[in-house]
Amino acid sequence: MTHVVTENCIKCKYMDCVEVCPVDCFYEGANMLVIHPDECIDCGVCTPECPAEALMPDTDPRAAKWIELNAQYAKSWPNITIKKRTTGRFQGVGWQVEQTR
């Protein structure tokens, strides 16, 4: 089992998940992050850290279409281990995000 990054991360990339991941299994593309399925230990510490609710276990039916995408892009995108500035698309309840320029 693993966790996957889903569509809520697109153009958002909060990256709080990167800070708490004990195995550094996140990979960064231009518009979103993905999780390498062979590196994720399914600890779940990343899930509550994401204000965009973009993370879920691969056993969730909503994750099906994201499993292969995460696996595919994790092979070619660079690994990310340090939180960077967010791109700031998400503006959920109580969140105000500055747009990057």
Secondary structure, DSSP 4 states (H G I P E B T S, - for coil): --EEE-GGGTTT---HHHHH-TT--EEE-SS-EEE-TTT-----TTGGG-TT--EEETTSGGGHHHHHHHHHHHTTSPB--S----------TT---PPP-
